[in-house]
Every structure is written in structure tokens, then in C-alpha cells.
Amino acid sequence: MRCVRLRAWTLSDLSKERNMKVGVAGLGAMGRGMARNLAAAGLLVGVWNRTRANGEPLADELQVPLAEDATALARQCDVVITCVSADQDVLEVVGALADGVSEGDIVIDTSTIGVDTAEAAAELLRVQGAAFLDAPVTGGSEGAEAGTLQVMVGGDPDVLERVRPALAAIGSDATHFGPVGYGQRAKAVNQVMVAGIVQAISESLSFAEASGLDTERLLPVLTGGAAGSRLLERRGSRILAGDFEPGFRVALHHKDLNLCRDLLRKLDVNLPLVEMTLKHYDRLLEQGYGDEDTSALFRLKREMFQSGNRKSL
């Protein structure tokens, strides 16, 4: 499958589509950032959240209506961007949107879900004459706030071209990978790689701390060298300080890695990195750390170096 990268988006592109009416369904950490950036681009006309009380402050801040339900949001928009957590939630939201869409409308789902779920969502909209793009994103809540998300897209490339202005507001780039479902396949690869990075950073920093190194002096050396990564740069000091305020929660990555495992089983492959990380996340969830950042894996790695507990996880 050939990968197609869209040309760079410009402010002139945005100005040509000022009449595009965009709504956001799902106002969690990611959805809030997307909505703010769409509002700044002059494209946002409404928002909706399953828990209304959690959506009201943002609607007031952005001075847009808070729809009564997803169906009402679809009726007032040409494009709806959805951002919810689980497969069944996506199907419920898209089903409600399908009751309100008009022919030619577009739903862009930025959630991380199963390939089968993405295909089912697309079919719900197709019978109503609307289009669907599965467009999971990477970059975390920081990227959502900054409008620098990377968007991995599956669906009709012509539909993708039509919604470039909306995606320009929330991300720095979008790449088309194939039909519906291929955005989720690309995101699965990303999530496996994230698992490896989180494992390496939490293990290495635990090793550094146990070795008696001055970690404040060590971190700039690591981030500036071959071991550098965005996660280390953004989270290194906070990890060592025991600050695991979520950018990307353990529970969500656990869910995503189970989706990766499903795809791997279809290829008859078992990746040790995925299995190990799921095992470790199971322990964090059992200990009540599911809502912490994935870097909370450091809690388990640090235990390995404590006296009387020096064994592998």
C-alpha cells in the first residue's frame, strides 16, 4: 500500500475554507485542544460531550454552542471530529451522528480503535451519504494544545483533501495510508514503538538513579545524544521527581496495546515488547495507577533496584 503525504498546509488554504462548519464530539484532554485550535482558525461552530457539565466551560470559553446530543451537533456541521476512548463509544457516537448528517458531510474519528470498528463506523455513515475518515493522532495532549499532532489517515483521499483546513488547525501534518482501517494500522505501529520508548526510559533512569549519578546533569546529556527522544525531553525531570500527571494515561495505552495484539494475532506473530508492556501495565492498573501517565512504569522499574527486591519484572 502506497503512503501519500499531503502537501504542506498554509494560511491561504485555511482562508479559502472559512465557510467550513466544524464540530468536535468528545472534549477530553485531546478534544479540548483540538476544539481550541479549530476555534482559533475560525472553523468551530459547536461542540458536544457525553457529560454535559464537563463540556459547558469549554463551550463558554470558545463562545460556541454546546449541542444537546451528537445528532444535534451533526445537523449544524459539515465536518465533525470525534475523539473518544473506546470502540463501543465510537460506534455509539457515530451512530448518533449518522442520524443527523446530510449527504456529503464528513466525520473524522481521531480515536484509537480496532480496524473492524473503523470499518463499521464508515458503513454507518455511508448509508446516509456521509463519509468517514479513520484518523488517529499522535503527539499527546501537548500536541493537541499546540496544534502539532501527526494525523494518520485511512479513507478516501479526495475526502481527505476536502478537510485539509480542519486538519491543518489541529495538526502539523497528515499522511494517507490507504482505505478506512489503515490509519488504525499505522497507529498500532506507533503504539508499539511508544511502548519501547517508555520501557527504555523508565528502566534507564531507574538504573541511573540507583547508580548514584547526578541525574540533573545526566538528562541534558541523554536528550542531546543518540538516546534523545521527545518523551525523555518532556518527561525526564518529571519522572525522576515522581510526577506522573497524565499526558497519555496507562489505561489508554493498555487498551491500545491490546488492539495491537489483535492485529498481530492475525499475522500469527507475538511481539515480546507488547506482551511485556501489557504485563507491566496490568500491575500498574491493579495498584490503582491507571489514570497516571505511561511514564509511571518508572514505579515498577525503580522497585527492581531497591534492596531485597532485585529481580526482573
Salt bridges, closest charged atoms under 4 A:
ASP13 OD2 - ARG7 NH1 3.33
ASP13 OD2 - ARG164 NH1 3.38
GLU56 OE2 - ARG52 NE 3.59
GLU61 OE2 - ARG36 NE 2.79
GLU68 OE2 - ARG52 NH2 3.57
ASP89 OD1 - ARG50 NH1 3.02
ASP116 OD2 - LYS266 NZ 3.87
GLU123 OE2 - ARG126 NH2 2.75
GLU142 OE1 - ARG234 NH1 3.76
GLU142 OE2 - ARG235 NH2 3.28
GLU145 OE2 - ARG36 NH1 3.13
GLU161 OE2 - ARG164 NE 2.74
ASP173 OD2 - ARG5 NH1 2.20
GLU203 OE1 - LYS301 NZ 2.74
GLU209 OE2 - ARG302 NH2 2.84
ASP243 OD2 - ARG238 NE 3.41
ASP256 OD1 - LYS255 NZ 2.90
ASP262 OD1 - ARG265 NH1 3.93
GLU275 OE1 - ARG261 NH2 2.61
ASP282 OD1 - HIS254 NE2 2.76
ASP291 OD1 - ARG249 NH1 2.73
GLU292 OE2 - ARG299 NH2 2.83
ASP293 OD1 - ARG235 NH2 3.73
GLU303 OE1 - ARG283 NH2 3.57
